[in-house]
Amino acid sequence: MITTERLRLRPLTPDDADWWVRLHADEEVNRYVGGYTHAQAEARLRDIQRQWTERGHGLCAVELRTTGETIGRSGLNWWEQFGETEIGWTFARPHWGHGYATEAARAVLAWGFGPLGLNRITAMIHHGNTASTAVAERLSFTPLREDTVLDRPCTVYALDR
């Protein structure tokens, strides 16, 4: 578990499927990351749980420390086809604009570069996602290449230890 001043990050599990579906049901949230059926959410969360087991990292539920409310997700995702570990962040719309994505991502980076010993972390941001681009730039990521992720063009940003 990772904690910050305002947030607690814990590994996502298949038990989070209902919440995952609700998060991605918002058009503005899923505009860049897509929506999920319950079956798709369960499958994705099983993949995340397997990554935790095999690689020692994965995506986390982000909770408010004051209330325990789950407000988003952040963490690390291994992309086999790229040979890269990506950081990601997705938050429920009522929690946009409060600095939670930056706060969570900063803690994930410290974990990735510290205890996990990663040398590079990427951030794959779909074109037009200006809010995520701003978070990446705030964290000192710089553009690495243009690529296609989930059949959509994106800019891959990178940050080295």
C-alpha positions as a printed NumPy array, in Angstrom:
array([[  0.   ,   0.   ,   0.   ],
       [  1.195,   3.497,  -0.865],
       [  0.053,   6.514,   1.098],
       [  0.359,  10.238,   0.45 ],
       [ -0.88 ,  13.222,   2.398],
       [ -4.431,  12.8  ,   1.053],
       [ -4.499,   9.42 ,  -0.678],
       [ -4.109,   5.696,  -0.129],
       [ -3.275,   3.403,  -3.061],
       [ -4.011,  -0.317,  -2.779],
       [ -3.78 ,  -3.098,  -5.364],
       [ -6.887,  -3.513,  -7.496],
       [ -8.569,  -6.941,  -7.371],
       [-11.499,  -8.591,  -9.171],
       [-13.647,  -7.465,  -6.21 ],
       [-13.353,  -3.934,  -7.657],
       [-15.264,  -4.86 , -10.845],
       [-18.495,  -2.998, -10.004],
       [-16.574,   0.168,  -9.159],
       [-14.399,  -0.204, -12.308],
       [-17.487,  -0.407, -14.528],
       [-19.019,   2.686, -12.845],
       [-15.777,   4.679, -13.232],
       [-15.57 ,   3.915, -16.934],
       [-19.295,   4.443, -17.584],
       [-18.785,   8.235, -17.541],
       [-18.362,   9.445, -21.137],
       [-15.776,  12.033, -20.165],
       [-13.74 ,   9.47 , -18.212],
       [-13.831,   6.768, -20.873],
       [-13.22 ,   9.175, -23.759],
       [ -9.539,   8.203, -23.749],
       [ -9.495,   4.889, -21.869],
       [-12.698,   3.191, -23.042],
       [-15.661,   1.612, -21.286],
       [-16.054,  -1.858, -19.824],
       [-18.783,  -4.431, -19.409],
       [-18.774,  -6.287, -16.089],
       [-17.167,  -9.335, -17.748],
       [-14.482,  -7.16 , -19.38 ],
       [-13.796,  -5.441, -16.046],
       [-13.415,  -8.776, -14.264],
       [-11.004, -10.002, -16.959],
       [ -8.94 ,  -6.782, -16.821],
       [ -8.8  ,  -6.905, -13.028],
       [ -7.674, -10.569, -13.127],
       [ -4.875,  -9.465, -15.49 ],
       [ -3.933,  -6.694, -13.053],
       [ -3.913,  -9.151, -10.146],
       [ -1.717, -11.541, -12.187],
       [  0.709,  -8.676, -12.874],
       [  0.954,  -7.995,  -9.137],
       [  1.811, -11.662,  -8.592],
       [  4.28 , -11.971, -11.486],
       [  5.953,  -8.534, -11.5  ],
       [  5.357,  -7.158,  -7.995],
       [  3.477,  -4.127,  -9.285],
       [  0.261,  -3.197, -11.007],
       [ -2.604,  -0.753, -10.986],
       [ -4.035,   0.51 ,  -7.705],
       [ -7.345,   1.821,  -6.491],
       [ -6.865,   5.38 ,  -5.226],
       [ -8.83 ,   6.146,  -2.075],
       [ -9.273,   9.327,  -0.077],
       [ -7.571,   8.816,   3.281],
       [-10.217,  10.888,   5.074],
       [-13.247,   8.877,   3.894],
       [-11.971,   5.694,   2.215],
       [-13.91 ,   6.606,  -0.935],
       [-12.357,   5.132,  -4.089],
       [-11.907,   8.075,  -6.461],
       [ -9.694,   6.702,  -9.218],
       [ -6.898,   4.418, -10.226],
       [ -3.181,   4.834, -10.706],
       [ -0.168,   2.577, -10.754],
       [  2.152,   0.715, -13.057],
       [  1.28 ,  -1.472, -16.019],
       [  3.733,  -3.716, -17.874],
       [  3.246,  -3.696, -21.648],
       [  4.819,  -6.87 , -23.04 ],
       [  4.615,  -5.664, -26.667],
       [  6.603,  -2.511, -25.84 ],
       [  8.868,  -3.978, -23.146],
       [  7.931,  -0.97 , -21.009],
       [  6.428,  -0.187, -17.638],
       [  3.805,   2.535, -17.959],
       [  2.346,   4.735, -15.268],
       [ -1.33 ,   5.5  , -15.556],
       [ -4.013,   7.552, -13.853],
       [ -7.774,   7.735, -14.287],
       [-10.076,   9.544, -11.868],
       [-13.826,   9.958, -11.477],
       [-14.945,  13.297, -12.861],
       [-16.031,  14.827,  -9.508],
       [-12.404,  14.467,  -8.409],
       [-10.784,  16.213, -11.381],
       [ -8.913,  19.453, -10.767],
       [ -7.867,  18.713,  -7.176],
       [ -4.314,  17.538,  -7.915],
       [ -5.08 ,  13.903,  -7.069],
       [ -3.65 ,  12.491, -10.314],
       [ -0.362,  14.343,  -9.818],
       [ -0.188,  13.391,  -6.138],
       [ -0.892,   9.708,  -6.819],
       [  1.463,   9.565,  -9.816],
       [  4.282,  11.237,  -7.889],
       [  3.983,   8.516,  -5.207],
       [  3.866,   5.773,  -7.854],
       [  7.007,   7.165,  -9.494],
       [  8.835,   7.182,  -6.138],
       [  7.809,   3.544,  -5.642],
       [  8.806,   2.564,  -9.202],
       [ 12.191,   4.274,  -9.171],
       [ 12.857,   3.471,  -5.501],
       [ 11.923,   0.011,  -4.159],
       [ 11.109,  -1.452,  -7.6  ],
       [ 14.375,  -0.196,  -9.13 ],
       [ 12.934,   0.728, -12.528],
       [ 15.172,   2.804, -14.793],
       [ 12.461,   4.24 , -17.067],
       [  8.724,   4.71 , -16.739],
       [  6.55 ,   5.702, -19.674],
       [  3.165,   7.401, -19.892],
       [  1.059,   6.618, -22.962],
       [ -1.321,   9.5  , -23.555],
       [ -3.919,   9.499, -26.316],
       [ -3.946,  12.542, -28.563],
       [ -6.19 ,  15.308, -27.266],
       [ -5.985,  14.286, -23.602],
       [ -4.66 ,  17.654, -22.489],
       [ -5.311,  17.034, -18.772],
       [ -3.14 ,  13.898, -18.739],
       [ -0.493,  15.625, -20.821],
       [ -0.381,  18.414, -18.208],
       [  0.051,  15.854, -15.402],
       [  2.884,  14.145, -17.303],
       [  4.641,  17.45 , -17.946],
       [  4.177,  18.496, -14.293],
       [  6.019,  15.283, -13.362],
       [  8.885,  16.077, -15.821],
       [  7.982,  13.481, -18.456],
       [  9.139,  14.327, -21.977],
       [  7.893,  12.993, -25.328],
       [  9.682,   9.806, -26.416],
       [  7.765,   8.704, -29.553],
       [  4.444,   8.525, -31.316],
       [  2.754,   5.122, -31.184],
       [ -0.579,   3.326, -31.294],
       [ -2.12 ,   1.945, -28.109],
       [ -5.479,   0.174, -28.038],
       [ -5.871,   1.006, -31.737],
       [ -5.576,   4.757, -31.12 ],
       [ -2.691,   7.155, -31.728],
       [ -0.855,   8.368, -28.662],
       [  2.277,  10.151, -27.576],
       [  4.514,   8.045, -25.373],
       [  6.215,  10.156, -22.726],
       [  9.172,   8.909, -20.676],
       [ 10.894,   9.68 , -17.421],
       [ 14.249,   8.162, -16.508],
       [ 15.464,   7.59 , -12.984]])
